[in-house]
C-alpha cells in the first residue's frame, strides 16, 4: 500500500510539473479588438492588424505559444490583475497613471495625438475660441480621452465612446465637431475613399508626455520584471533582424517606432 501511494504521489508531481511547463510555454495576450489598423476583426472574426502581427512575432522569438483574448478596453487591466491574461498588447500608452496599476515593457511604437473635423467647420483644437462650446469625440479610457479632458476643460463637451469607430461615425453624421486620437488611427480614416475631401486634420501634433505618455508598451502585472524583460529583448530582436520593419511597412509608410 505504501509503495502504491508513493507511485501515485510521484505521478501527481510529474503531472504538476508537466502542467507548469506547458503553462510556461504559452502566453495569453489581451486585446480589445477594435482599433484599426492596430487591431480589429476580419469578416470571419479573426484578429488582424499591426499589434497582432507584432505580438505573434514576439511570441515566436520568445518560443512561446500565443493565445489572443479580446475584451472591452476598460476590462483589460482588471483582466490582467485577475490573471485571466498574461499581458496586454493593445496599443496601450505608457502613462504615469497606468504605471501605478501595472508595469510596462519598453515602447514598441509611439505617435502624437491629432484631431480631425469636417471640411468647412471652424473647430480648431489649437485655438480656445474655436473649440469653445464644441463637441469633441474620443475613445473612452485612451490617452486622447485624458488629453481632451485636460486640453478642453471648461471649453468643450468631451464625449467618450466605447470604440474609435463609433466616434468617427458620429463625426461623419454631424454630431461632433472634432474627433481626437492617435495620428496613425486618424490618417487612415481621412484617407478612406468615402471620406476624402470631407474630413481633415486640424491643429497639428500634440506630443506632450503628460498627454501621450512614454510611447506604447506591453502591460504586465506589477513585479513581473522577468516577463517584461523577455518582451524587451524580443522587441529589440525584431527591430534588429528586420521583422519589425516588414510588419511596419504593411500598415504604414513611415517608421512607427519613432525617435
N, C-alpha and C positions, 0 to 999 in steps of 0.2 A: 504493500500500500504506500509506503514511504517513497519507494522507487517510482511508482506511478505518479504520485504527487509532484515529485521532482521533475519528471518528464513534462508534465502539464505546465508547471511553472516556467520551465525552460522554453517551452513552445510559446507561451504568452509573452515572455520577454522578447523572444525573437520576432514575434508578430508586431510588438510595440515598436521595436527598433526599425522594422521594415516600414511601418506606417509613418514614423517620424522622418525617415529618409525620403519617402515618397513626397511627404508634405514639403520637405526642403527643396525638392526638385520642381516645385510648382509655385507660381505667384498669381494671386487673384488681383487683377487691376481694376480699379473703379473708374467709371467714366459716365458722364451724363448723356452722351449720345445725341446732343442737339446743338452743335456749334460748328457748322460747316465753315471752311473746308478742313477744320481740325478733326472733327468727329461728327458723324451723322450715320444714318442707316440707309442702305440701298433698298430697292423695291422688295427684296427678299428678307429684309430685316437684319442684314449683316452689317456690322460696324465697319465703316470705311473712313479714311481721312489721314491727315498728317500725323496726328497723335497716335493713331492706331498702328501705322507703319513704323513709327519711331519706337513705340512700345514693343512691338514684335521683334524689331532689330536688336533692342537692348536685351530682351529675354534670350535671344539667340546667342549673343555674346556671353551672357551670364550662364548659358547652358541650363536654362530652366524652362519649363512649360508655362506659357501664358494662358490665363483664362480671363476673359473680359466680362465684367458685370456692369450693367447700366442701372443707374438710379438717379433720382432728381438731384440737381446741383446742391441744394441745401441739405441733402441727406448724405453727401459724400464724406464729410468729416465725421459725423456720427457713425457711419458705417465702418470707417477706419478704426475709430475708438472701440467699437463693439467687436472688432476682429472679424467682421464679415468680409472685408477686403484687406489685402496686404499693403497696397499703395494706391495713391490717387494719381492717375495720369490723364488729366482732363483739362489742360490749358489753365491750370491754377497758378495765379501770380503769387510770388513770394512777398508777403506783406508782414509788417510788424505785428499786426493784429492776429493774423493766422499763425504766426510763429509762436504765439502764446499757447496755442492749442496743439499744434503738430510740428514736426521737423520737416525740413526740405532738403532735397539734393541741390547741387548747383543748378543753375538755369540750363534749359535746353533750347530756349529761344526768348526773344524779347521784342516787344513792339510798343509804339506810343498809342495813346488814345486819340481818336479823331471823332468828329461829329459830321453828320450829313443832314441835308434839308432838301425839300423840293425846290427845283429851279424856279427862281422868281420870288421866293419867300424871303423875308428880311431877317429872320432869326440868325444870330451870329454869336457863338459861344465866347468869342474874344471881346465882345462889346456888351457890357452890362445893360446898356439902354436897349439893345436889340434882342435881349433874352428875357427882359422883364415881362412877366405875365404870360410867358410862353409855356408850352408843354413839352417836356423832354423825356424821351423813352430810353430805357436801359434794360439789360437783363438783370434780374434780381441777384444780388449777392456777389457780383463780379466787381473788378476794380472800377469799371466805368460807373457802376452804381454809386460807389463811395465818392468817386470823382465828381459826379454830377451833383450829389447832395451837398458836397463841400463848396464846389465852384459856384453853384447857382442858389445857394442858401438865401432865403427871403426874396429871391428874384423870380424863379420859375417853379412850376409844378413838376416834380420828378415822378414819373410813373414807371414802376418796375414790373417787368414781365417775366413769366416763367422761362421763356426761351427767347433767344435773339430774333428768331424768325417772326414771333408774334409782334415784337416791337417794330420790325421792318414793315410788316403788313399794315400796321396802324399808321405808320408814316405815309405809306402809299395811299391809304384810304383817307388821308387828310385829317386824321385825329390827333396827330402830333406835329410839332413844329421842328423838332430836332430829334435825332437818334444818335447816341454816343456809344462807342465800343472800341475794341482793338482795331487798329487801322487795317490789319490784314483780313479782318472779317468784313469791314465795310467796303473795301475796294472791290472785291468780287461782287458784292451786292449792287454797286452802282454800274458795274460793267455788264451785268446781265442784260441781254438784248432788250427785254421788255422795259428796262429801267433807264437805258441810255438816253440822255437828254432830259430826263425827268428828275433825277437825283444828283446832287453834287456835294463834294466835300467842302466844308467851310470852317474857318477858324484856326487852321494849322494843326501842328502836332502838340500834344500835351505830354511831357516826359518827366514831370516832377516825380521823384521817387516816392514822395508822400502819397501820390495817387496811383502810380503804376507799379510800385514795388521794385524788387530787385531782379525782375525777369520772371519767366515762367519755369517752375520746377516740378518735381515729383514729390508728392506728400507722403510721408511715412509717420508711423506712430512716434511719440516722444521717446527719446532714448535709443531708438533703433539705428544707431550710428553705423553698424556693420552693413545693414541693408542699404542705407543711404550711400555709403562709400562704394559698394558694389555697383550701384547705379551710376555714381560719378565716374568710376573707371570705365564703365560701359559707354557712357556718353562721350568720354574722351576718345575711346577706341573707334566709335563710329564716325566721329569728327575726323580722326586721323586717317582712317582707311577709305574714306570717300563715300561710305554708306549714307551718312547724313546728307551730303551734297546731292546724291542721287535721289533721295526721297524729297529733299527740298525743291529740286527743280521740277518735280512732277506737279507741285502746287503753287510755287512762287517763282518770279523772275528776278529775285534778289536773295541775298543771304539772310534768312530769317533769324539766324543766331544773334546777329547784331554785334556791337563792339564789346 
